[in-house]
């Protein structure tokens, strides 16, 4: 299945995409619940529904973040072989982890540029959404804990991340720095999460274009490793790393500015569109 959330901002309801690309309201099948189902057993039951029995939504319906509010967002650094080669670095011996302390946001909302920003950068990634609690799980059992996969952009302020005192989280957590969606592809609809094309454009220029086949640590390895160090709960997101073409890796380096437009996606998971805007001075 391909799930989504539809409706006005902060009032979204769960839905799914039918075989013809139509948007369907899933909430009647959930007893009117506004929560996105993530438990793998519930998703397996929903997969047996006939989408034609669900209300059809207008094609221009607004789509929000595909999981509503997430738990924690765990990022993985240097996890693409082609990105490591581009950077002239060595592949890490184990997953490099960091946290993003911001809520997930819509796939078509503005990217807010922080006051005093200098080096705002982009990273298209495959997100793994946890559907069942995972603590110290084996690689062989890891996918049993996954609800699905989505496109995710890890926006960063590199000067805050790398050039000042403190941890990476400072440069990773400004509002709008974690857009996800528009679609959540359930595990049964993704035969191999390591054969997905992901890409990103800035002002119509393709800067990132790669495949999840380039991952150094694959999804089961990441879940197993992370779950040995912390509990993963339903709604948690793992951002699995990015391929080459980020602004920091270009020569000369390139940073986002007001008015820039970002278009990105993972084939089959829909597209994201963002315009860079100055921070309005209050929570968006």
N, C-alpha and C positions, 0 to 999 in steps of 0.2 A: 504493500500500500504506500501511497504518497499522501501524507497528512499535512495540514496547514491550519492556520488560525486566521479567522476572517472577522471583519467588522471595524467599528470605530476604535481609535487608539485607547488602550486600557480597558476596552469592553469586548475584546475579541472572544470568539467562540470556536470550538474545534470543528474542523471540516476535513474532507478528503477530496482527492482528484480522481475522477472516474477514468475509464479506459480511453474516452474520447477527449480528455482534457477538461471536462466540465468540473466546476466547483460545486461540491455537495456539502450541505449542512449535516454534520455528524452528531450534533447534540441530541436530536430525538432518540437516537440509538443508545445514548448514554443517560437517559432519563432526564434530559435537560441540563446536565452538568456542563459547566463552562471550562472544566479542566481537560487538558490534553491527556489521553490515556497513554501510559508509558510502560506498564507492566507487560512483559512478553506474553503471558498467558491471556491477558485481556486483548492484546493486539491480535493474537492468533484467532480468538473468537470473532473479533470484528472483521477479520479478513474473509470470513464466510458470509458476510452480508452481501446483498445485491445492491450496489450503489444506486441503481435505478429507483430503489424504494426510498431514497433520501431526497429531501427538497433540493432542487437545483437553484444555484445562486447566479446572479447576473455576472457576466464575464468580466466586468470592470470592478468587481468587489475588491475592496482594500484587503491586503494580506499583511498581517503583523508577524512578529517573531514566531517561528513555528512551534515553540514549546512554551510560549507565555513567559513566565518568570522561571529562571534557572536557579539551581542551587549554587554551587561554586563552579568556577571556570578554571580548569587546570591547563596551562599551556605547556607545549613541548618545544624546546629549542633545538636547532641544528639536526633536524630529523629527515632531511632530503639529501641524498647523495649528490645530486647536481648542484644544490645550494652550497654544500660543503666544498665541492670542487671550485665553484665560482669564488668563494671566500678565501680559497687557498688555505683551508684549515683541515685539521684531522677530525675524522668522525669520532664522536664521544663514545666511551666504552659502555655507557648506560644512559638511559633517557635523562636529558636535562630538563628540569621542571621549574615552572614559575606560576604565579597566580595572577589572575585578572580580577581586581576587586571592584567590578562594575556589573550592573545588570545587563542581560542581553537586550538587544534593541532590534527594531524592525529592519527588514531587508531593503526598504525604500525610504528610510528617514534621512535627515541631514547628518553629516559628520560635523560635530561641533569642534572647532579649533580652540584649544585652551588659551586663555590670556597669557601672553608672554611666550607662546610656543615658538620654537625655532626649527624643529626637525620632525614633523609629523609624517609617519611612514605607513605603508600598507603591507599586508601579508594575507593572501588567500589561503584558506586551509580547509581540510576535511574535519568536521566536528563529529565526535562520537557522543551520543546522548545516552546516558545510563538509564536503564529501566527497572533494574532490580539491584538491591544492595549488594555491594561487592567488597569483601574484606579477605585479603590473602588468598585470592583465587588463582588457580592454575591456568596456564595459557590454554590448555585444552578445554576449559570450561568458561573462558572469558566471554565469548560471544553470547552465552546464555544470559548475560547481565545487561545486554545492549537493547535499547528500544529502537534505535535507528541512527541514521547519518544525515548530515546537513552541511550546506556551505556556510562558512564562517570567515569573517575578516578580522584579523588581529591587528587593529590599528595601534600605533605606538608613538609616543613622543620620545625620540631617541636621545635627545640631550638629557632629559629627565631620567631615562632608563640607564644610560651608560656613562654620563659625564659628571654626575654629582654623587654625593654620599648617599648611601642607602641601597635598597634592593630594587630589582627590575620592576616590581609592582608599581612604583611611582610613575613610570612611563607607560604603563599598560592599562590604566584604570579610569581614565577620564570618561564622563558620560558620552555614550554613543560609540565607544571604542570596541564594542563586541556585537556587531550585527550578525544575526543568524537566520537562515532560511533562504527563500520563502518556504521550501518544502522539507519535511522530515520523511526520509525514505526508510521504511521499516526494514529490519534485517532480512526478511523473506524476499524483499524486492531488490536486494543488492547481492548478486551471486558472489562477488569478490570485491571487497572495499579497496583492494590494492590494484584495481584496474579502472580507475576513474580519472578522467581528464579534468583539470582545474586550471583556471585562467583569470587574469585581471587586466583591465585597461584603465588608463588615466587619460582623460580628454581624447578618447577614441584611439589611443596608441596602446597596442598590446605589449605589455611589459612582463607578465608572467604567463607561462603556457607550459604545463608539464603534466605528469601523471603521478598518481599515488603509488605507482609501481616503483618510484624512486625512494619511497620511505626506507629508512635504515631500520627503525624499530616499528614493526607492524602492529596493527590494532590489538591482537591478543597479547603481544608482548607488553604493550603500553598499559593495558588494563591490569595485567598481572603485576607488573612492576609498581604502578601507582598504588594499587590496592594493598601492597605490602607496607606502604608508608602512611597511608591514610584510608579511611573508609570512603567509598564512593556510594552515593545515595541516588535514588530516582530523581531525575532532573539535573544532575550534575553533568557538566560538559567537559570533554577532553578535546582541546584544539591541538591537532596532531602534527603541526609543523607546516612550513611553507617552502615552496620551490624557489629557485633564483628569480631575480627581477625586481626585488624590493628596492626602494629608493636608496637605502644605505649602501647597497651593493653596486649601484650604477656608477659609471665614471664619465662625467662628474656626477657626484651624488645629487639626488633630486628629492625635494620635499613638497608636501602638499600645501596649497595656499587657497585662500578664499576664492570661490568660483570654480575651482577644479571639480571635475565630474569623474566619479569612479563607477565602472561597470564590471561586474565579476560574477563568477559562478562555477558550478561543477555540472558537467553535462548530465542531464536528466533530473537535476535538482532545482532547476529554475535559476533566475538571475537576480542579482542585487544591483541597485542603482542608488548612488549617494552624491549629494552636492556638498562641498565644503563650505561651511559658514562660520563667521565669528561667533564665539560664545555670547549668548544674549544677556548674560548677567544674572540669570536665574535658572532653576532646574527646568529643563524642557519637558 
